[in-house]
Amino acid sequence: MTETFGPLSPALVLIAAGLILPLLKEPLRNALFLLAPAIALALVWMLPLGPGLVVDWLGLHLVPIAADGFSRIFGTAFGIAALAGALYGVTQPSATEKAAALVYAGAAQGIAFSGDLLTLFVFWEILAIGSTLVIWSNGNARAGLRYALIHVLGGVLLFAGIAAEIAGSGSLSLQAMRADSVGRWLMLAGILVNAGALPLSAWVADAYPKASWSGAVFLSAFTTKAAVLVLIRLFPGEPALLWIGLAMAVYGLVYALLENDIRKLLSYSIVGQVGFMVVAVGIGSPLALAAAALHALAHILYKSLLMMAAGSILRATGETRLTGLGGLARAMPETAAAMLVGGLSLAAMPLTAGFVSKSAIMAALAADQAGFYWFALTAVSAGSFLYIGLKLPFFALSGPERARVEIQPTRSMRAAMGALCLLLVASGCFPGWLETLAPEIAGVPILTADHILFQLQMLVGASCIFAFLLPLLRPSLGFTLDVDWLWRELPHRAAPRWRRVRGLFDKAGADFRAEARRSWGSFSQRSILRLGAAGNWPTGKIAFWATALLAIYVLIAAL
């Protein structure tokens, strides 16, 4: 085994801190919780471009650390999210959640800087473990178990695809490929499970709202965006991603418009916004891939901010349903401001980070002459303003107070929300640093008068539609039927009928088993007597049993 050691990985810093953190007392625990993400963010920019660690193991070429432009973008986004999430949740009393959150963030950094498929898979599984523990730390065992089962499925699919790729090519390198074999389709399916693609998108809205007021901030930042990065590396330009991404965008829009719970609404919105990134990856041009990466960064910033605002509301009132909220603009002005800034950035309001990243995606679609996807995503983008820029503020921030505010956000929570607000607005007003991260978008017209005017017209049009459809968009009590009903509720509904059908089979099976036991007893007695007398077996029976045993063996081998 040969090794070349390079700089320290930000993933190892965060994972090691997460493992040590539960052993420390409160002051040191909080200090480490804040310090580890800051060190990891600094290391993202200290890592030189190219492979930093090379290992030859059992004839396989492993590159545990490798940095490129996409690593920098996603590593920066993950680092900011981890640092802001730690600052926001530093007062969270659960040491388990804090430790799991650091391990979770470290796994995301590990995926960002993986240079081979095996390293990628190891961090992929650590990502699933860390996120599951974040959910479990809030006492939601059933939601955590459902989440874990979905990600076990994704991990199994990914591992099967990687194994098939190694068997076919003998290489572990992370390189662009097409889904042109069973193994690569399995790999793509495993990645899409983590991205929240249909028909398994419901796990996002099922799991994320079950986390604590601080845990949901971490959950919103890492899993789906890490999957987008892996799609960029492995399947750029894959045609199937165009339709998959568009379906995700429409699904997220429809369910967010229907949802009453703020955190479930934001979770559905995650699926929809990741759909934009998946479509861009499906285009596959350098501009489209850079736009997908920048939209992932912007999405991590504004979705973390929105989850912080929702968490502050939950912590203060114990309520996240729009039907139970109102008047929060007066009762919680800092939280209301954070929700507005995050929502306007998601809706691509000019002078916000979301406007920059979505403009880059639309420019990539236009350059590729993908007119249908351009019009479809433009409509979805305008529709997102209905639920995030109008519905959410209208029913939660305005009107009479329906839920009493028991406690205001702490100074650290306000500082985290304020920092993200500043980043989102500064990135929209001065997009130069985003162009530094992704030089491919430098030629995209963003802060031009006609482009800003077009976007404002879209938002005004969405506002008129909201006023017209207000009775239909008004939230109501109840739950929204989603695809997960098929495996969560349908078995319970079908159980009574299944018991009746099984009873009929059991009766018929009991008669068959009794007859089989009588026949086998008679056969055994005759066979024992014949063996004891050293009698010869007829040739026909020998051939029959030999053939039967061979068939059973072949069947077992095939399975």
Helices and strands as residue ranges (DSSP letters): E 3-4, H 10-20, G 21-23, H 26-46, E 50-57, E 60-67, H 69-88, H 95-112, H 117-136, H 141-169, H 182-195, H 202-207, G 208-210, H 215-219, H 223-234, H 240-258, H 262-283, H 286-317, G 322-324, H 328-331, H 333-346, H 353-367, H 371-385, I 386-391, H 392-396, H 411-429, H 432-437, G 439-441, H 449-468, H 470-473, H 485-488, H 490-532, H 539-558
